[in-house]
Amino acid sequence: MNTNTVPAQEVTATASRVFASDKSVFQQNFNKNPFQFSHNLHGNPLFELPRLQTLANRILDEHRETKGVLWQNHNAPVDAKWSDVPKKMQMDKLGEAIANLDKSGSWVLLYSVQSDPEYNEVLNQIINEVEDMVGAFKKDISIQDAYIFLASPQSVTPYHIDHETTFLFQIHGNRTANIWDRSIVPENELENYYMGYLSAAKYKEENLAKAHTYALNAGTGVHHPSCAPHAFKNGNSYSVALGVHFCLNPLDVTSRIYQVNGLLRRVGMKPTPPGKSQWRDNAKIRSLGVFSKRNPKTKMEILRSGMMRISAPAIWANNIKKKIKAKKESGQ
């Protein structure tokens, strides 16, 4: 197991900058390897609980279908549906969960916080600073987003992968981060993930020794590349963390290869992984590109519009079969 910490003396940048680490680490590892960094967001009033309560209520109010907020308390049933809770109760309980985060046993995930101009300014500054350190990459960004994750002590974020390239900033509390190299993820799990099964990556106990383990506290953060598996566990204090992530066009295109490979594997073939044959990769990209949405606006449209269009007839036929079967069983 690789254990990493950032020495306190690395925090040397002025408060006008977000990052406070050697840019050579970013240049060498960006979107290739996980690494830890220092930052200056801790102590910023934007990330104190009263301000986050205001932000959460604003997001909840703006998103009538509550897609901008995920929230759960410690005694919610496993099949609880947030959408079933009356809106007024949602806001009361959400505010209570945030205000008492140190003892509420809750977690709160605020999506797309850049809808608030103050947080959008932070997001843009982070993206600009990353480009200053690693070179021009903003032209390749298809989607960029920022989220805030608040969680009570001892909360666990399970093992999973994301398509996005991510910088996570620990702002309050401490957490242990385990991040693995994406090379440990089998091809079939990547294929299933890109075909829509978001929990496709499976944790294996024997891989724990391969994890890069980081002790995160206020003023430190961690970078995990696209599809690098990761998991977190909170310490004895509540946690506030900002995540900045973005999709990159070259990786968006690679997702099509995984999707075509997933289809080929389902019919008994053994497809060639991305990067092994340029002509095969290009053929797969073009073939799925024919079905992909021309001007995608969301991550879902970017990654899965082609696959969804291909799958639509089969899904429709399967639904018809289910309806016919249900009618027969009911005697209609």
N, C-alpha and C positions, 0 to 999 in steps of 0.2 A: 504494500500500500504506500502510495506517495503522499506525504503530508506536507502542506505548503502554508506558510503564513507570510504576511507582508510586514516587515519591520516598521515600527512607528516612525523611525527617522526618515522614511521615504516620503512622508507627507510634508512636502516642501513648497508646493505650488501655492500661489495666492488664491484667495477665496473667489476671485473673478473667473478662475478656471474650475471646471468640474473634476477633471482627472488630475492626479498628483503622482504619477508613476513614470518611469523611464519609457520613452516612446519606442526604444529598440525592442522591448518586450512585445509591444503591439505589432511592430513591423514583422517580427520573426514568426509570430504565432496566430495572427488574426485569421479567424475562420479555418485554422488548421489544427490548433491544439488549445485545450483549456488553459487559462492562466488567471492569476489573481492580480488585482490592482488596488490602488488607493484613490480616494475621491474626497471631495469637499462638500457633499450634500448633507452630511449629518449636521444637525443644528439649524438647518434651513426651516423657517416657519411653515413653508408649504407642506412639510411632511410631519407636522405635529398633529395630534389627534383631533383637536377642535377644527382645524382647517380641513382635515380629511373627512370629518363628519359633513361639513358643508359641501365638499366635493361629491361625496357619495350621494347625498340627497339631491344635488343638482343633476347628477348623471341619471339617477333613478327617475327623476321628474321628466327629464328629456327623452328617456327611452320608455315609452309606454308599455312595451312588451318586456321590459326589465332585462334586455340583452346586455346592457352596459354594466350590470352588477351581478356577481354571484356571491351568495352569503349562506352560511350555515352555522347554527349554534350547536352546543355540545349535546343537547337532548333531542335534536331533530331526528325523526325516523329515517332509516336508510333510503326509503322511497319518497321522501318529502319532495314536493314540487313547489318551487319558489313562486311560480305563477299562480298557484292556488291561494296564496296568502293575500288578503285584501291589501290594497296599496297603502292605506294609512297605517295598517299594522306593519307592513314591510318597513316603512320609513321609521316608525317608532322603534321597532326591534333592531333595525340596522344601526340606528344612532346609539341605542343602548349597547349593542355589541361592540361598537368602536370605542365608545366612552369608557367601557369597562373591559377593554381588551386583555388587561393583565390577569383577569380572573373569570372572563365570560366563557372560556372554552370555545371560542368562535374563530372562524376565519372569514375574511372578506376580500374579494377580488374585484377591483375596479378596472374596467376595460377602457381603452382609448381615452385616457385622462387628458390627452392633448386637445380635447374639445374645449377645455378651459384654457384661455390664452396664456395664463401664467405657466401652466405645465407644458404647453406647446413651446414656449420659449426655452424651457429646460431641455425638452426633446431636441429641438433644433441645435442648441449649443452642443449637446452631446454628439450628435451626428457630425457637426462641423469639426469638433475636436478630434474625433476618430479619423476623419478624412485627413486632417493635418498630420496625424501620426502615421497612417498606413498608406497614404496616397489616394488618388482619385478613385472613389468607388460609388459616390452618390448617384452617378449616372446609371448605375446598375440596379438601384433600389426600385423595386416595383411597389412595395407596400412598407411603410414604417409605422410603428405604433409604440405606445407607452402604456404600461399598466402598473398598478400599485397593489401589492399583496400584503395584507395585514393578518396576523395570526397570533393566537394565544400561545403561552409557553408550551413546549413539548410537542407542538404540532408537526406533522410529517407531510412532506410533499413526495408522493410515491415516484418510483422510477418510471421515466418516460422519455420520449424524444420529441423534438419540435423541428419543423422545417426551417423556422426562422433562425438567423444568427442573432445571438443575444448578449447583452451586457446587463448584469444584475447588480444593483447597488444596495448594499445593506446600510440602512439609515438609522434604525434603532434595534437594540437587542442583538443577540448573537445566534448564529446557526452553523451547523456543520453541513458543508456541501460535498457531495460525492459526484464527480464527473468522470465519465469514461471516454476514451477515444472512440470515435464513431466506427472504427474498424471492427469493434466487437459485435456490431449488430449484423446478424445474418441477412443475406440478400432477400430471403423470402419474407422476413419481418419488415424490411424497408419497402418491399413491393406491396405488402398488405397495408402498411401505413399509408402509402400514397394512393392506394385504391379506396381509402376512406375509413379503415379500421384504426382509429387513433391510438388504441391501446395495444397495437401489434407488438411493440418491443417488450420482451419478457425478461424480467430480472432472473439472473442465475447466481446462486450463492457462490459458485466457484469463481465468478468474475469480480467479487468484492476486492480481492487483493490487487486487481488491475486498476482500481479507481484512483483518481487524483483526489485527495481529500484536503479540503480547505477549511480553516477556522475563520469564519466571517464574523465581524463585529462592526459597530458603527464606524463608517469611514473606510471600509474595505468593500470590494466587490469581486465578481468573478465573471469571466467570459466563457461561454460555451458555444462552440461552432454549430452550424446546422447539423442536425441529426446526431449530435453527441449525447448519449444518454446521461441523465442527471437525476439526483434525488437530494432532498434537503430535510434536516431535522432541526427544529428550534431548540434553543437552550431554555434557561429558567426565567427569561424575560419575554415579554411580548415582542413581536417582530414587525417592523415596517421595512419593506423593500420596494424599490423602483426597478422595473424591468423595461429596458429599451430593446426592441427587436425589430428586425427588418428582413424582408424577403429580397433576394438578389436574383436578377434575371437569369444568369447562367445556371443557377440551381433550380429555378422554376422550370427551366427547359429540361433539365435532367430528370425531373419528376415524371415526365412523360415516358422516359425510358423504363423507369421502374414500373409504371402502370402497364405498359405493353408487355414487359417481362412477366408481370403478375398474371395477365391473361394467358400468355403462352404456357406458364407453369401449370395453370389450371386445366389445360388440355393435355398435360402429360409431357410437355417439352422441357428442356433444360436450357433456358435462355442465357445469353452472354451478358455478364454484368456490365454496367456503364464503364466506359473508359478502356475496354479491352479491344474494341473494334470500332473504328470511327465510322465506317460505312454502315454498319449495323445500327449504331447509335443514331446517325443521321436519318436512316430509313424509319426508325421507330418515332423519332421526333416529328418527322414530316407526316407520318401516317396518323398520329393522334392529333397533330396540329390542325388537320383538316376539320376535325370535329370540335376543336376548342373555340371558345368565344373570342371574337376578334378584338373587342375592347373591354377586357375584364376590369372590374372595379373593386373586387374584393379578393381576399386570399383564396376563398373557396372557388371563385370563378377562375382565378389564375391557375390553381393547381388541379382542379377536378372537373372543370366544365366539359372537357372532351370526354372524359371517362363517364360522366353522368349522362351525356347524350348517347353514348354507345350502349350504356346499361339500361336506358329508359325502356326500350321494348321488352327486355327480359323482366324488368321490375313490373311493368304493366301486366304482362302475361302471368307472372307469379301472383299478383294481386287478384286477377280474375279467377285463377285456380282456387285461391283461398276463399273467395266469395262463393264459388260454386260448391266447394266442399262444405262450407258453413251452412248453406241452404239445404244440402242433402242431409246433413246431420240433424238439422232442425225439423226435417220432414216437410219442408216447403216445396 
